[in-house]
Amino acid sequence: GLVSTRCTSEMAQASTIGFRLERSLSRAPARVGSRDTSSARLRAPARRPVPRSLGGEKRGNAVRISASAGASESSPFRMIVLRHSDSCTQDADLRDHDRPLTSWGRTAAAKLCSELVAKGWAEPDLVLCSASTRSRETLGEMVRTHAPLGKAETHFMGSLYAFAAMDGLTADHLRETVAGLVERDGLGHVRTVMVIGHNKGWEEAATDFAGQTVKLRVANAALLEFAGEGAGTWAEAFDQNAWRLTGVAKHGLREPEKECETEFGGDGDGPMPMPA
C-alpha cells in the first residue's frame, strides 16, 4: 500500500500553508466532458460535521457531462470504494503516479466491472477518480466493459492520490469532497458515488465507513449503503456515519504469480512522491 514516511511533518505544513500537487507529466487523457482537478490545492480535511463546500479543490475548465438517469430521492445513498487494478512495473525511471496497468490489470478491471454489473452497482451518478494513470486506466477499462458507466459525471482528482498516503485522513477527505461537490454543483440527484483510488487510504476509509475491517486488493471494491434515518443530503448521511457493508466485489481471477517488485514493493501501490 501507499506509505508516507514523512506524514507528520507534511501534514503540519499542509494544515498551515498548503501545497500544490504536482501535475502528472504523462497521464492518460481525460474523457471529453469530464473534469480534471488533478492540479487542485491540497489541504487537510475538516472533521465532522461535513462542510457544505469544498473550498480546497479548484474546478477544471471542462463541460459537465450528463448524469446517470433513474436516480430518485427514494433510493438509498450508496458508495463504491474501489481500488485501482494492478500496475506492477520494473521501469525504475517511471514515477509512481504514472505507472500504467499491466495486461492482467486490464483484464481484472474488466472482470470487476462485470461483477459490479451483476450486483447492480455499475451505474453510479458520480465518479471521483484519482488522477494517477493506473486509476484512470482502471476506469477506462470498466467503461469499455459497461458503457453506461461513462454517463456518470466524472472528476479526476490529484487529492485522492495524495490523501491515500496519509494516516487516517482519507475517509474525512472523501466525506468533505463528495458532500461539498454535490452541494456546490447542485447535484441533488446523486445517490450512488464511485471513488477510485489507492491503499492504504482506501482500506482505511472503507473500514471507517463500514465499522468493520475491510480488505481491498487491487481491482476490489467495497459496496456501502447508508443504513441511517432521515438523511436528505450526503452531508447529513456522512454526519450520521451509518453505513452497511453489503459486500466486497472482486475480479474473480487467479492472482498474479509474483507480487510487484519495484523499489516500493507491495502489490501495485507505492509511497507517494512528495510534491515540490
BALOBA-1460 file (C-alpha; in Angstrom, 3 decimals):
// residues 276
<rec num="1" residu="g" x="0.000" y="0.000" z="0.000"/>
<rec num="2" residu="l" x="0.928" y="3.645" z="-0.287"/>
<rec num="3" residu="v" x="3.159" y="4.570" z="2.645"/>
<rec num="4" residu="s" x="4.197" y="8.099" z="3.531"/>
<rec num="5" residu="t" x="7.357" y="8.185" z="5.617"/>
<rec num="6" residu="r" x="7.134" y="11.889" z="6.301"/>
<rec num="7" residu="c" x="3.395" y="12.175" z="7.022"/>
<rec num="8" residu="t" x="3.608" y="14.094" z="10.309"/>
<rec num="9" residu="s" x="5.767" y="16.911" z="9.028"/>
<rec num="10" residu="e" x="3.866" y="17.073" z="5.714"/>
<rec num="11" residu="m" x="0.502" y="17.431" z="7.365"/>
<rec num="12" residu="a" x="1.798" y="20.125" z="9.722"/>
<rec num="13" residu="q" x="2.870" y="22.079" z="6.664"/>
<rec num="14" residu="a" x="-0.303" y="21.295" z="4.698"/>
<rec num="15" residu="s" x="-2.593" y="22.440" z="7.510"/>
<rec num="16" residu="t" x="-0.939" y="25.847" z="7.690"/>
<rec num="17" residu="i" x="0.199" y="26.895" z="4.250"/>
<rec num="18" residu="g" x="-0.912" y="24.038" z="1.915"/>
<rec num="19" residu="f" x="0.999" y="22.821" z="-1.086"/>
<rec num="20" residu="r" x="0.269" y="22.239" z="-4.740"/>
<rec num="21" residu="l" x="0.054" y="18.769" z="-6.129"/>
<rec num="22" residu="e" x="2.420" y="18.043" z="-8.979"/>
<rec num="23" residu="r" x="0.507" y="17.609" z="-12.236"/>
<rec num="24" residu="s" x="1.095" y="14.282" z="-13.905"/>
<rec num="25" residu="l" x="3.571" y="14.573" z="-16.800"/>
<rec num="26" residu="s" x="2.254" y="11.606" z="-18.712"/>
<rec num="27" residu="r" x="-1.269" y="10.965" z="-17.512"/>
<rec num="28" residu="a" x="-3.898" y="9.247" z="-19.574"/>
<rec num="29" residu="p" x="-6.192" y="11.704" z="-21.404"/>
<rec num="30" residu="a" x="-9.438" y="12.573" z="-19.641"/>
<rec num="31" residu="r" x="-12.693" y="11.734" z="-21.350"/>
<rec num="32" residu="v" x="-14.383" y="14.535" z="-23.190"/>
<rec num="33" residu="g" x="-16.746" y="16.269" z="-20.819"/>
<rec num="34" residu="s" x="-15.045" y="15.129" z="-17.627"/>
<rec num="35" residu="r" x="-13.448" y="17.493" z="-15.133"/>
<rec num="36" residu="d" x="-9.795" y="17.255" z="-14.248"/>
<rec num="37" residu="t" x="-8.866" y="18.693" z="-10.870"/>
<rec num="38" residu="s" x="-5.518" y="16.952" z="-10.609"/>
<rec num="39" residu="s" x="-3.751" y="20.285" z="-10.039"/>
<rec num="40" residu="a" x="-6.006" y="21.163" z="-7.096"/>
<rec num="41" residu="r" x="-4.561" y="22.555" z="-3.863"/>
<rec num="42" residu="l" x="-4.211" y="20.037" z="-1.068"/>
<rec num="43" residu="r" x="-5.349" y="20.774" z="2.456"/>
<rec num="44" residu="a" x="-6.199" y="18.728" z="5.483"/>
<rec num="45" residu="p" x="-9.919" y="17.890" z="5.677"/>
<rec num="46" residu="a" x="-12.141" y="19.302" z="8.362"/>
<rec num="47" residu="r" x="-13.559" y="16.860" z="10.871"/>
<rec num="48" residu="r" x="-17.279" y="16.180" z="11.055"/>
<rec num="49" residu="p" x="-19.794" y="17.754" z="10.649"/>
<rec num="50" residu="v" x="-19.105" y="17.807" z="6.918"/>
<rec num="51" residu="p" x="-18.686" y="21.290" z="5.368"/>
<rec num="52" residu="r" x="-21.156" y="22.281" z="2.692"/>
<rec num="53" residu="s" x="-18.492" y="23.481" z="0.244"/>
<rec num="54" residu="l" x="-15.166" y="22.122" z="-0.967"/>
<rec num="55" residu="g" x="-13.015" y="25.191" z="-0.625"/>
<rec num="56" residu="g" x="-9.797" y="23.271" z="-1.256"/>
<rec num="57" residu="e" x="-10.488" y="21.927" z="-4.759"/>
<rec num="58" residu="k" x="-10.039" y="24.039" z="-7.871"/>
<rec num="59" residu="r" x="-12.571" y="23.482" z="-10.624"/>
<rec num="60" residu="g" x="-11.277" y="22.448" z="-14.045"/>
<rec num="61" residu="n" x="-12.308" y="24.101" z="-17.304"/>
<rec num="62" residu="a" x="-14.474" y="21.347" z="-18.667"/>
<rec num="63" residu="v" x="-18.118" y="20.866" z="-19.530"/>
<rec num="64" residu="r" x="-20.219" y="18.765" z="-17.180"/>
<rec num="65" residu="i" x="-21.309" y="15.508" z="-18.761"/>
<rec num="66" residu="s" x="-24.774" y="14.122" z="-18.300"/>
<rec num="67" residu="a" x="-25.617" y="12.347" z="-15.059"/>
<rec num="68" residu="s" x="-26.974" y="8.844" z="-14.849"/>
<rec num="69" residu="a" x="-30.697" y="8.573" z="-15.289"/>
<rec num="70" residu="g" x="-33.031" y="6.866" z="-12.910"/>
<rec num="71" residu="a" x="-31.795" y="8.128" z="-9.553"/>
<rec num="72" residu="s" x="-34.532" y="9.180" z="-7.183"/>
<rec num="73" residu="e" x="-34.761" y="10.633" z="-3.715"/>
<rec num="74" residu="s" x="-36.226" y="7.343" z="-2.505"/>
<rec num="75" residu="s" x="-33.043" y="5.463" z="-3.439"/>
<rec num="76" residu="p" x="-30.538" y="4.906" z="-0.627"/>
<rec num="77" residu="f" x="-27.196" y="6.676" z="-0.631"/>
<rec num="78" residu="r" x="-24.555" y="4.208" z="-1.857"/>
<rec num="79" residu="m" x="-20.767" y="4.335" z="-2.148"/>
<rec num="80" residu="i" x="-18.424" y="2.166" z="-4.196"/>
<rec num="81" residu="v" x="-14.929" y="2.418" z="-2.688"/>
<rec num="82" residu="l" x="-12.859" y="0.891" z="-5.488"/>
<rec num="83" residu="r" x="-9.130" y="0.233" z="-5.514"/>
<rec num="84" residu="h" x="-7.372" y="0.563" z="-8.887"/>
<rec num="85" residu="s" x="-6.227" y="-2.543" z="-10.745"/>
<rec num="86" residu="d" x="-2.689" y="-3.998" z="-10.944"/>
<rec num="87" residu="s" x="0.115" y="-1.742" z="-12.180"/>
<rec num="88" residu="c" x="3.296" y="-3.638" z="-11.345"/>
<rec num="89" residu="t" x="6.262" y="-2.360" z="-13.352"/>
<rec num="90" residu="q" x="10.011" y="-2.873" z="-13.443"/>
<rec num="91" residu="d" x="10.630" y="0.532" z="-15.054"/>
<rec num="92" residu="a" x="12.773" y="2.316" z="-12.477"/>
<rec num="93" residu="d" x="12.519" y="5.599" z="-14.401"/>
<rec num="94" residu="l" x="8.719" y="5.733" z="-14.191"/>
<rec num="95" residu="r" x="7.181" y="7.805" z="-11.422"/>
<rec num="96" residu="d" x="4.779" y="6.021" z="-9.078"/>
<rec num="97" residu="h" x="1.987" y="8.379" z="-10.187"/>
<rec num="98" residu="d" x="2.479" y="7.422" z="-13.847"/>
<rec num="99" residu="r" x="2.511" y="3.615" z="-13.675"/>
<rec num="100" residu="p" x="0.096" y="2.096" z="-16.225"/>
<rec num="101" residu="l" x="-1.958" y="-1.058" z="-15.778"/>
<rec num="102" residu="t" x="-0.482" y="-4.422" z="-16.632"/>
<rec num="103" residu="s" x="-2.212" y="-6.719" z="-19.114"/>
<rec num="104" residu="w" x="-3.512" y="-8.719" z="-16.130"/>
<rec num="105" residu="g" x="-4.626" y="-5.472" z="-14.533"/>
<rec num="106" residu="r" x="-6.713" y="-4.503" z="-17.554"/>
<rec num="107" residu="t" x="-8.408" y="-7.879" z="-17.564"/>
<rec num="108" residu="a" x="-9.044" y="-7.694" z="-13.827"/>
<rec num="109" residu="a" x="-10.609" y="-4.231" z="-14.139"/>
<rec num="110" residu="a" x="-12.988" y="-5.530" z="-16.806"/>
<rec num="111" residu="k" x="-13.875" y="-8.589" z="-14.711"/>
<rec num="112" residu="l" x="-14.527" y="-6.416" z="-11.663"/>
<rec num="113" residu="c" x="-16.850" y="-4.249" z="-13.729"/>
<rec num="114" residu="s" x="-18.780" y="-7.310" z="-14.886"/>
<rec num="115" residu="e" x="-19.170" y="-8.323" z="-11.237"/>
<rec num="116" residu="l" x="-20.499" y="-4.854" z="-10.377"/>
<rec num="117" residu="v" x="-22.980" y="-5.111" z="-13.260"/>
<rec num="118" residu="a" x="-24.195" y="-8.468" z="-11.945"/>
<rec num="119" residu="k" x="-24.653" y="-6.986" z="-8.482"/>
<rec num="120" residu="g" x="-26.456" y="-3.874" z="-9.788"/>
<rec num="121" residu="w" x="-23.700" y="-1.461" z="-8.697"/>
<rec num="122" residu="a" x="-22.218" y="-0.448" z="-12.069"/>
<rec num="123" residu="e" x="-24.117" y="2.771" z="-12.829"/>
<rec num="124" residu="p" x="-23.120" y="5.462" z="-10.309"/>
<rec num="125" residu="d" x="-24.317" y="9.024" z="-10.712"/>
<rec num="126" residu="l" x="-20.928" y="10.495" z="-9.777"/>
<rec num="127" residu="v" x="-17.380" y="9.137" z="-10.179"/>
<rec num="128" residu="l" x="-14.398" y="10.622" z="-8.340"/>
<rec num="129" residu="c" x="-11.183" y="9.105" z="-9.658"/>
<rec num="130" residu="s" x="-7.567" y="9.572" z="-8.586"/>
<rec num="131" residu="a" x="-5.555" y="11.399" z="-11.234"/>
<rec num="132" residu="s" x="-2.924" y="8.631" z="-11.281"/>
<rec num="133" residu="t" x="-2.501" y="6.771" z="-14.559"/>
<rec num="134" residu="r" x="-3.414" y="3.394" z="-13.088"/>
<rec num="135" residu="s" x="-6.662" y="4.770" z="-11.649"/>
<rec num="136" residu="r" x="-7.648" y="6.483" z="-14.906"/>
<rec num="137" residu="e" x="-6.918" y="3.319" z="-16.859"/>
<rec num="138" residu="t" x="-8.914" y="1.211" z="-14.406"/>
<rec num="139" residu="l" x="-11.936" y="3.431" z="-15.030"/>
<rec num="140" residu="g" x="-11.286" y="3.350" z="-18.781"/>
<rec num="141" residu="e" x="-11.330" y="-0.459" z="-18.872"/>
<rec num="142" residu="m" x="-14.526" y="-0.500" z="-16.845"/>
<rec num="143" residu="v" x="-16.250" y="1.961" z="-19.184"/>
<rec num="144" residu="r" x="-15.213" y="-0.169" z="-22.173"/>
<rec num="145" residu="t" x="-16.800" y="-3.143" z="-20.429"/>
<rec num="146" residu="h" x="-20.005" y="-1.336" z="-19.426"/>
<rec num="147" residu="a" x="-20.712" y="1.804" z="-21.445"/>
<rec num="148" residu="p" x="-23.463" y="3.196" z="-19.135"/>
<rec num="149" residu="l" x="-20.761" y="3.797" z="-16.515"/>
<rec num="150" residu="g" x="-19.449" y="6.501" z="-18.827"/>
<rec num="151" residu="k" x="-22.646" y="8.533" z="-18.344"/>
<rec num="152" residu="a" x="-21.739" y="9.464" z="-14.776"/>
<rec num="153" residu="e" x="-20.356" y="12.895" z="-14.008"/>
<rec num="154" residu="t" x="-16.648" y="12.216" z="-13.612"/>
<rec num="155" residu="h" x="-13.856" y="14.134" z="-11.848"/>
<rec num="156" residu="f" x="-10.145" y="13.230" z="-11.881"/>
<rec num="157" residu="m" x="-8.616" y="14.497" z="-8.645"/>
<rec num="158" residu="g" x="-4.998" y="14.669" z="-7.557"/>
<rec num="159" residu="s" x="-6.009" y="14.907" z="-3.917"/>
<rec num="160" residu="l" x="-7.372" y="11.344" z="-3.971"/>
<rec num="161" residu="y" x="-3.848" y="10.145" z="-4.777"/>
<rec num="162" residu="a" x="-2.200" y="12.311" z="-2.129"/>
<rec num="163" residu="f" x="-4.555" y="11.760" z="0.811"/>
<rec num="164" residu="a" x="-4.433" y="7.971" z="0.371"/>
<rec num="165" residu="a" x="-0.829" y="8.067" z="1.632"/>
<rec num="166" residu="m" x="-1.688" y="9.896" z="4.854"/>
<rec num="167" residu="d" x="-2.622" y="8.031" z="8.009"/>
<rec num="168" residu="g" x="-6.331" y="8.084" z="8.790"/>
<rec num="169" residu="l" x="-7.292" y="11.079" z="6.618"/>
<rec num="170" residu="t" x="-8.876" y="9.504" z="3.542"/>
<rec num="171" residu="a" x="-12.368" y="8.907" z="4.966"/>
<rec num="172" residu="d" x="-12.770" y="12.527" z="6.082"/>
<rec num="173" residu="h" x="-11.414" y="13.777" z="2.752"/>
<rec num="174" residu="l" x="-13.970" y="11.661" z="0.889"/>
<rec num="175" residu="r" x="-16.769" y="12.914" z="3.140"/>
<rec num="176" residu="e" x="-15.810" y="16.521" z="2.539"/>
<rec num="177" residu="t" x="-15.209" y="16.094" z="-1.183"/>
<rec num="178" residu="v" x="-18.420" y="14.218" z="-2.001"/>
<rec num="179" residu="a" x="-20.726" y="16.345" z="0.170"/>
<rec num="180" residu="g" x="-19.108" y="19.594" z="-0.930"/>
<rec num="181" residu="l" x="-19.147" y="18.773" z="-4.635"/>
<rec num="182" residu="v" x="-22.795" y="17.699" z="-4.579"/>
<rec num="183" residu="e" x="-23.755" y="20.886" z="-2.719"/>
<rec num="184" residu="r" x="-21.587" y="23.233" z="-4.798"/>
<rec num="185" residu="d" x="-22.651" y="21.924" z="-8.199"/>
<rec num="186" residu="g" x="-26.321" y="21.311" z="-7.381"/>
<rec num="187" residu="l" x="-26.105" y="17.539" z="-7.856"/>
<rec num="188" residu="g" x="-29.076" y="16.684" z="-5.687"/>
<rec num="189" residu="h" x="-29.916" y="13.702" z="-7.897"/>
<rec num="190" residu="v" x="-26.716" y="11.871" z="-6.924"/>
<rec num="191" residu="r" x="-27.482" y="8.748" z="-4.882"/>
<rec num="192" residu="t" x="-24.559" y="6.484" z="-5.832"/>
<rec num="193" residu="v" x="-20.924" y="7.610" z="-5.828"/>
<rec num="194" residu="m" x="-17.927" y="5.622" z="-7.044"/>
<rec num="195" residu="v" x="-14.499" y="6.646" z="-5.704"/>
<rec num="196" residu="i" x="-11.419" y="5.107" z="-7.359"/>
<rec num="197" residu="g" x="-8.058" y="5.315" z="-5.639"/>
<rec num="198" residu="h" x="-5.312" y="3.717" z="-3.608"/>
<rec num="199" residu="n" x="-4.315" y="1.847" z="-0.489"/>
<rec num="200" residu="k" x="-3.601" y="2.395" z="2.269"/>
<rec num="201" residu="g" x="-6.254" y="5.091" z="2.369"/>
<rec num="202" residu="w" x="-8.976" y="3.135" z="0.571"/>
<rec num="203" residu="e" x="-8.905" y="0.247" z="3.048"/>
<rec num="204" residu="e" x="-8.832" y="2.719" z="5.933"/>
<rec num="205" residu="a" x="-11.802" y="4.655" z="4.536"/>
<rec num="206" residu="a" x="-13.877" y="1.558" z="3.779"/>
<rec num="207" residu="t" x="-13.165" y="0.239" z="7.275"/>
<rec num="208" residu="d" x="-14.140" y="3.593" z="8.815"/>
<rec num="209" residu="f" x="-17.430" y="3.745" z="6.909"/>
<rec num="210" residu="a" x="-18.348" y="0.082" z="7.453"/>
<rec num="211" residu="g" x="-17.385" y="-0.085" z="11.133"/>
<rec num="212" residu="q" x="-15.547" y="-3.346" z="10.458"/>
<rec num="213" residu="t" x="-12.263" y="-4.353" z="8.867"/>
<rec num="214" residu="v" x="-12.357" y="-4.220" z="5.072"/>
<rec num="215" residu="k" x="-9.512" y="-5.558" z="2.930"/>
<rec num="216" residu="l" x="-9.142" y="-4.328" z="-0.638"/>
<rec num="217" residu="r" x="-6.689" y="-5.969" z="-3.003"/>
<rec num="218" residu="v" x="-6.182" y="-4.493" z="-6.466"/>
<rec num="219" residu="a" x="-9.399" y="-4.414" z="-8.512"/>
<rec num="220" residu="n" x="-11.620" y="-4.889" z="-5.449"/>
<rec num="221" residu="a" x="-14.499" y="-2.632" z="-4.441"/>
<rec num="222" residu="a" x="-16.282" y="-2.191" z="-1.104"/>
<rec num="223" residu="l" x="-20.035" y="-1.721" z="-1.585"/>
<rec num="224" residu="l" x="-21.566" y="0.512" z="1.085"/>
<rec num="225" residu="e" x="-25.193" y="1.514" z="1.611"/>
<rec num="226" residu="f" x="-26.470" y="4.165" z="4.006"/>
<rec num="227" residu="a" x="-28.326" y="2.496" z="6.879"/>
<rec num="228" residu="g" x="-29.267" y="5.534" z="8.957"/>
<rec num="229" residu="e" x="-32.509" y="7.501" z="9.100"/>
<rec num="230" residu="g" x="-33.721" y="10.892" z="7.968"/>
<rec num="231" residu="a" x="-30.699" y="11.928" z="5.890"/>
<rec num="232" residu="g" x="-31.778" y="14.053" z="2.934"/>
<rec num="233" residu="t" x="-28.297" y="15.054" z="1.773"/>
<rec num="234" residu="w" x="-24.861" y="13.487" z="1.551"/>
<rec num="235" residu="a" x="-23.651" y="15.829" z="4.281"/>
<rec num="236" residu="e" x="-26.366" y="14.550" z="6.628"/>
<rec num="237" residu="a" x="-25.623" y="10.931" z="5.700"/>
<rec num="238" residu="f" x="-21.919" y="11.388" z="6.381"/>
<rec num="239" residu="d" x="-22.685" y="13.154" z="9.655"/>
<rec num="240" residu="q" x="-24.573" y="10.049" z="10.862"/>
<rec num="241" residu="n" x="-21.807" y="7.769" z="9.526"/>
<rec num="242" residu="a" x="-24.212" y="4.822" z="9.458"/>
<rec num="243" residu="w" x="-23.095" y="2.674" z="6.539"/>
<rec num="244" residu="r" x="-23.695" y="-1.019" z="5.935"/>
<rec num="245" residu="l" x="-21.136" y="-3.096" z="4.022"/>
<rec num="246" residu="t" x="-23.173" y="-5.137" z="1.559"/>
<rec num="247" residu="g" x="-20.097" y="-6.923" z="0.218"/>
<rec num="248" residu="v" x="-16.729" y="-6.630" z="-1.496"/>
<rec num="249" residu="a" x="-16.843" y="-7.053" z="-5.270"/>
<rec num="250" residu="k" x="-13.825" y="-8.883" z="-6.728"/>
<rec num="251" residu="h" x="-12.431" y="-9.673" z="-10.160"/>
<rec num="252" residu="g" x="-12.553" y="-13.449" z="-9.659"/>
<rec num="253" residu="l" x="-9.222" y="-14.110" z="-11.390"/>
<rec num="254" residu="r" x="-6.254" y="-16.031" z="-10.071"/>
<rec num="255" residu="e" x="-3.835" y="-13.538" z="-8.546"/>
<rec num="256" residu="p" x="-0.549" y="-12.867" z="-10.408"/>
<rec num="257" residu="e" x="2.213" y="-15.349" z="-9.552"/>
<rec num="258" residu="k" x="4.610" y="-12.625" z="-8.366"/>
<rec num="259" residu="e" x="3.830" y="-9.531" z="-6.384"/>
<rec num="260" residu="c" x="5.204" y="-6.258" z="-7.655"/>
<rec num="261" residu="e" x="8.957" y="-5.975" z="-7.111"/>
<rec num="262" residu="t" x="9.509" y="-2.312" z="-7.848"/>
<rec num="263" residu="e" x="11.663" y="-0.275" z="-5.479"/>
<rec num="264" residu="f" x="8.486" y="0.365" z="-3.473"/>
<rec num="265" residu="g" x="7.435" y="-3.289" z="-3.148"/>
<rec num="266" residu="g" x="3.869" y="-4.224" z="-2.294"/>
<rec num="267" residu="d" x="1.084" y="-5.317" z="-4.614"/>
<rec num="268" residu="g" x="0.646" y="-2.443" z="-7.012"/>
<rec num="269" residu="d" x="0.933" y="0.641" z="-4.796"/>
<rec num="270" residu="g" x="3.986" y="2.551" z="-3.665"/>
<rec num="271" residu="p" x="4.644" y="5.572" z="-1.497"/>
<rec num="272" residu="m" x="3.555" y="8.961" z="-2.711"/>
<rec num="273" residu="p" x="6.284" y="11.029" z="-4.399"/>
<rec num="274" residu="m" x="6.454" y="14.233" z="-2.366"/>
<rec num="275" residu="p" x="5.001" y="17.304" z="-4.120"/>
<rec num="276" residu="a" x="7.535" y="20.007" z="-4.906"/>
